[in-house]
């Protein structure tokens, strides 16, 4: 009996230790050309400082260029990325992401399969096509009002707050909120 109790106690301690020392994995999805440097750079730095394991995915595995000339290299081709292997998937936005990923089935599958989903600026527009926002409250950049039809079409609710957490989804509406967004992501992922 005593040996059995020791095994149970050891198993319990091991599970807690494993959970405490587990490194959270993040998949950051960007466009190959003209991703938003500010959104990516600040989020990447905050995630890195928090000790998260970061993988960068893009349409193709090669050098990616930011709109303000930042450069990075994609670690994985979007087609081979598996959202289920990551604790969170972060979608970084800029104009070419719309061109590269709008109606892209691989991009939308990542959104559907994500355990936790973070979408930045107007990335929620593309992600909304996956229907993961149904009956959720999100935020996104809508400076000219043309994105209003996404609300009506995909049954989700827009907030004016810069960062919105709704279940396993965090959205952010403006590059100026980059640091607040990234810190909220770290807080949510570490407390989940």
C-alpha positions, 0 to 999 in steps of 0.5 A, a space after each residue: 500500500 505504501 509503495 502504491 501511495 508513493 507512485 501516485 504521489 510521484 506521478 502527481 508531482 511529475 505531472 505538475 513539474 512537467 506542466 510548469 516547465 513546459 515551453 509554450 509554442 507559438 506559430 506566427 503567420 506572415 506574408 512573404 512580402 510586405 508583412 507589418 514590421 511593427 506588429 511582427 517585431 514587437 510581438 516577436 520580441 515580447 514572445 521571445 522575452 517571455 520564453 515562448 518557442 516561436 516558429 514563423 510560417 509564410 506562404 513559402 519558406 524563404 526570406 520575408 520582407 516587411 513594409 518598412 524593410 525588416 527581414 526575416 526567414 520563414 521557418 516553415 511553409 504554410 502548407 506544412 504548418 500544423 496548428 495543432 502542434 502549437 499552443 497559439 497561432 498568431 496572424 500578422 497582417 498587412 496589405 499583401 497578406 490579403 492578396 496572398 491569403 484571402 480565401 486560401 484554404 491552408 490559411 483558413 485551416 490553420 485558423 480552424 485548427 488553432 487551440 488559441 488564435 490571435 489575429 492582428 489589425 485587419 487579419 481578422 477579415 481573412 480569418 473570419 472566412 474560417 467561421 471561427 468568429 461566429 457569435 464572438 466579439 472581436 476587434 480589427 482595424 476598420 478605418 474606412 468602414 468597408 469591412 462592415 460586411 464581414 460582420 453581417 456575413 460571418 455573424 460576429 460582433 465588433 468591439 472598439 477596444 484595442 485588444 479583445 479576448 473572447 474565449 480562445 481568441 485574442 484580436 487587436 485593432 491597430 499597430 500602436 496596440 502591439 505591445 499591449 496585444 503581445 503582453 495580453 497573449 502571453 498572459 492568456 497563454 500562461 494562464 490557460 
